């Protein structure tokens, strides 16, 4: 089953929003500012990223998908190399095909995923806190 990448962003936004809603339900007298909402969203994003990482790793382990991931990465590298004829780019592509290069790409993807979880969840929490705060102040 393939999930579009846009669904991850919406899920992260929803996770941040849900954390603010649940916090407000548990503490009804607290006036949440967007800054506090962003912090709540960031915490929920960090937890969500950890859960996503563990579930993805278990799925990869159970389905033995490591070889498929490696071949998909190599295919993507080769396609990008075909589009660029620069000799330095060809050297970079040759390095990315090595084990250290693939490790670098996976680490960079992990860092970007953590940043995306934190950013989108923080935005979801801040926006929800701002919307609920305006509703209370009317």
C-alpha positions in Angstrom: 0.0 0.0 0.0 1.4 3.4 -1.0 0.6 6.4 1.0 1.0 9.8 -0.7 3.7 12.0 0.9 1.1 14.8 1.3 -0.8 12.5 3.8 2.2 12.5 6.1 2.2 16.3 6.2 -1.5 16.4 7.0 -1.1 13.7 9.6 1.7 15.7 11.3 -0.5 18.8 11.3 -3.4 16.8 12.7 -1.1 15.4 15.4 -0.1 18.8 16.6 -3.7 20.0 16.5 -4.9 16.9 18.4 -2.3 17.4 21.1 -3.6 21.0 21.8 -7.2 19.8 21.7 -6.5 17.0 24.2 -4.5 19.3 26.4 -7.3 21.8 26.5 -9.9 19.1 27.3 -7.8 18.0 30.2 -7.1 21.5 31.4 -10.1 23.6 30.4 -9.2 26.8 32.4 -5.8 27.2 30.7 -5.5 29.9 28.1 -3.2 28.4 25.5 -1.0 30.8 23.4 0.2 29.9 20.0 3.7 29.5 21.5 2.5 26.9 24.0 0.5 25.2 21.2 3.7 25.0 19.1 5.6 23.4 22.0 2.8 20.9 22.5 2.8 20.2 18.8 6.6 19.7 18.8 6.4 17.2 21.6 3.7 15.3 19.8 5.8 15.5 16.6 8.8 14.0 18.4 6.8 11.2 19.9 5.2 10.6 16.5 8.5 10.5 14.8 9.8 7.9 17.2 6.7 5.8 16.7 7.0 6.1 13.0 10.7 5.2 13.1 10.1 2.1 15.2 7.1 0.9 13.1 9.0 1.5 9.8 12.1 -0.3 11.1 10.0 -3.3 12.2 8.2 -3.4 8.9 11.5 -3.3 7.1 12.8 -6.1 9.3 9.7 -8.3 8.9 9.3 -7.9 5.2 13.1 -8.0 4.5 12.7 -4.7 2.5 16.3 -3.6 2.9 17.3 -4.9 -0.5 14.3 -3.2 -2.1 15.1 0.1 -0.5 18.7 -0.1 -1.6 17.7 -0.9 -5.2 15.2 2.0 -5.2 17.9 4.4 -4.0 20.4 3.2 -6.5 17.8 3.5 -9.3 17.0 7.1 -8.2 20.7 7.9 -8.1 21.3 6.5 -11.6 18.3 8.4 -13.0 19.6 11.7 -11.6 23.1 10.9 -13.0 21.6 10.4 -16.4 20.1 13.9 -16.3 23.5 15.6 -15.5 26.6 15.3 -17.5 28.9 17.4 -15.2 32.0 15.3 -14.3 31.9 16.5 -10.7 28.2 15.4 -10.5 29.3 12.0 -11.9 31.9 11.6 -9.2 29.3 12.5 -6.5 26.9 9.9 -8.0 29.7 7.3 -8.0 30.3 8.1 -4.3 26.6 7.9 -3.4 26.5 4.4 -4.9 29.0 3.2 -2.3 28.1 2.0 1.2 29.2 5.3 2.9 27.2 7.3 0.3 24.1 5.3 0.9 24.6 5.6 4.6 24.9 9.4 4.2 21.7 9.5 2.2 19.8 7.6 4.8 21.1 9.7 7.6 20.2 12.9 5.7 16.7 11.5 5.0 16.3 10.7 8.7 17.3 14.3 9.7 14.9 15.7 7.2 12.1 13.4 8.5 12.7 14.5 12.1 12.7 18.2 11.0 9.4 17.7 9.1 7.7 16.0 12.0 8.8 18.8 14.4 7.9 21.6 12.0 4.5 20.4 10.8 3.4 19.3 14.2 4.5 22.6 15.7 2.5 24.5 13.1 -0.6 22.4 13.7 -0.4 23.0 17.4 0.2 26.8 17.1 -2.6 27.3 14.6 -5.0 25.2 16.7 -4.1 27.1 19.8 -4.5 30.4 18.0 -7.9 29.4 16.6 -9.2 28.2 20.0 -7.8 31.2 21.8 -9.6 33.6 19.5 -12.8 31.7 20.0 -12.5 32.1 23.8 -11.7 35.8 23.7 -14.9 36.8 21.8 
